[in-house]
Amino acid sequence: MSAPADPRTAETVYLLDPGLLADPFGGYARMREEAPLVRALFPGAASPVWLVTRYDDVKRMLSDQRFVNDPANVPGMDVGDIRRQIIQARGIPPEYAKYILGSVLDADGADHMRLRRLVSRAFTARRVAGLRPRVAEITESLLDDLPAAAEDGVVDLLERFTYPLPITVICELVGIPEEDRPRWRSWGRALVSTEPGALAEPLREMVAHIGELIVRRRAEPEDDLLTGLIRAHDEDGDRLSDVEMVTMVLTIVLAGHETTAHLIGNGVAALLTHPDQLALLRDDPELMPRAVHELMRRYGPVQMTRMRYATEDVTIGGMPVRRGEAVTALLVSADHDPREFPDPDRLDITREPDGRRENHVGFGHGLHYCLGAALARQEAEVALEALLRRFPDLALAVDPADLERQPLPGAWRLARLPVRL
């Protein structure tokens, strides 16, 4: 059997290619069947990145500690930071880059574990289970308000339901006052803009606002995550620096509502366009945990991981990755790999054997597995169950082909979700 061709000789994929944005499932599937590694270029990046396309290779790479998130941790090399190049291209001032590049998501080794431990207690299975009644209460309140928000029976579910639910939950958990939450919603919108400079002013405002909250919480401690972070900082500055504390709040609030909002939105759209699966779920609500896993696999909002860098020469799928080169796990391709998932393009809410096991990699894998995965799944379960129960005649208000999506590489996110109640 001949050795695979060197992927360096293949054409580099541009991730803002209109065809790929329009049909990432088909586009990435073709890449996956052509090669286990594909060269790709992010907008604003000076160097290409390897996309890992196949399920087994994705899981192995995400568990392999020879790959690091911070390029400064590649020994013996001055590796260009591709994420820094991207955020500079987006017009983010250098003095604010540290709040994006220095999060728990970007740390390695002992630093990663130190930061993760500081917040992991807020996301334990027990703590998340304890939040379920409050999640249900918020959900029912939002659904109560939907009919009044509708025009001729039509409402944008993203604006009125799938965003307000997770941002309310995560802000309560962190300690963001209710009156400040609309500002976080508007700041979150700026994140999805591809216009250079669009994120600069919102980022300044977010950092300043978190600083104000820290001052307020020091004076008036509460039973929330922010108070816990302040305590860790004040008792032992080596555990958490000033910048790390601001970055942690920024990361948790934004990551804790954006992706969950689109998991729920994508899930609603999928069920309304797959009436057979919707009927199964209505007939047997106990299928909901399995349904959420399948919706995450088939239409997950995050289609690729953050970049990692090889600390030594490595082989992935028989292909060479050289020390210092960047790789990204293509989650959408792995979760549609027929080697792991029979008939992968079919939505099948009975695919998972139970609601506890997780075959897909929609929440990542390995040491950087999503901290908030259990909370996101719970919010999706509660939201979908209540929505379908309260509005049994729920239907899309537009043709499925007319559902507008945000033009973001590596994401599957609707811009609006108009439904008829």
C-alpha positions, 0 to 999 in steps of 0.5 A: 500500500502506497504512503499518503501524499504529502498534504503540503502539496494540496491546495490551501482552503480559505475558511471564508470561501463562500461555498464552504460557508454556505455548506460546511457539512458538504465541504468538510466532508469532501475534505475528510474523505480526501485526507486526514489533514487539510491546509487552511487559512483563517482570515487575517492569519499569515500562516496556514493551519492544519485541519484534522478531519477524521473522528479518531484522529481528532480525539487522539490529537485533542488528548495528545499533550504534545500539542499546546494551546500557547505557541510560547510553550513550543520549545526551542522555537519562536512560533508566530501566534496565529490567533494574535494575528487574527485579532490584530486583523480585527482591529483589537488594540494590543493592550486588550489582546491579553484579555482574549489570548490569556484565558483558561482556554488558551493555557497549558499544563499547570497554568491550565489546571490552576485556572480550571480548578478555580471555576470547576466547582461552579460546573460540577454535576451536582451544582448544575443539577441544583440549578435546574429548577431555576433554569426551568423558572427562567424558561417558563417566564420567557415563554409566558412573554412570547405571545405578546412579543409576536407580530401576527403570531410570528416571533424571532426565537433567538431574540426572545428566547434562546439568547435571554435564557442562557445569558440570564443563567450564566449571569446569575451564576457569575454575579452579573446584575440583572440591569447589566445583562442587556449590555452583555447581549449587545457586546456578544453581538459584536463578537460575530462581526467580521468588520475590522475594528467592530470588537475594539470598543465593546472589548474596552467596555467589557473590561471596564465593566468587569473592573467595576463589578469587581470593586462592587463585589469586594464591597458587597460579597455574594454567593457567586462565582465572581466573589469566589474569584475575588477571594482567590485573588485577594488571599493568594495573588499567585492563584489568580492575577488581575488580568486572569480574573477579568479574563475569566469573567469575560470568557465564562459569560461570553462562552456560557451564553453564545454557544448555548443560545445557538445550540437551542436555536439550531435544535429548534430549527432542526426539529421543525424541519425533521417532523419524524424526529419531532413526533418521536420526541413529542411521543416520548419526552424521555428521549430529550437527553439523547435528542440533545446529544444528537442535535449537538452532533448533527448541528453543533454551533462550534465546528472547530476547536482553538488552534494548538501547536505541535511541540515536536514532529508528530504524525496524524493519520499517517501525515507529518505535522512539524514542530511549531505548526498549528492544528485545529480539530474539525469537530463538524467533520469528526461528528459526521465521519461515517467511520464512527457514525452510520448514515451521519447526515441523518438526524436520529434522536435515538442514536445515542444508547442513553442520555449520559454517554457521549460519542460526539465531540461537539463539546471537545475532548480531553483536558480542554473538554468544555467546562460548561457542557453539562449546563449547556445540555441541561439548558437545552433539555429544559428549553426544548421540552418547555417550548414544545409543550407550551406551543404544540403548533410551533412551526417555522415562519419562513422556508427552511432555505431562507433561514439566514445564518451568521457568516462565520468560519467554524460556526453554525449559527442562525442570524434569526429564527422566525417561528409561528406560535 
